[in-house]
Amino acid sequence: MKNVICIISLGSNTDAVSNLQKARDLLTRAYPGISFSPIRETSPVDMKHNQAPFLNQLAKFSTEQEANEVHAALKVMERFCGRRPTDKEQENIHIDIDLLAHGDTIVKPMDFARYTNELKAL
């Protein structure tokens, strides 16, 4: 496969500064040349009880990996940063790393659209 550009989002509402840094460190090792947008604080989306703000960030990198390989690598990184299966139901998100776009394919259209301004910073 040829190199493609990937856009990912990172988010955390639990020890967010530390968890984002851990994720950035892992991503930088896995994808040299990765670039990150500035961090922004946002209100939670689809959270009923925990209204703690999120810290969010986008990143862009180039890879020869297929989308499913990138997705799998991101999920391993989440677990390494402390993500547990119960996090979402407990609304304590240590880290969430999502693949938004892989080459010309928008993987998560609603999330991708949410970051229009940040995409310009990458």
Helices and strands as residue ranges (DSSP letters): E 4-12, H 16-30, E 35-36, E 40-42, E 54-63, H 67-80, H 87-90, E 96-102, E 105-106, H 109-114, H 116-120
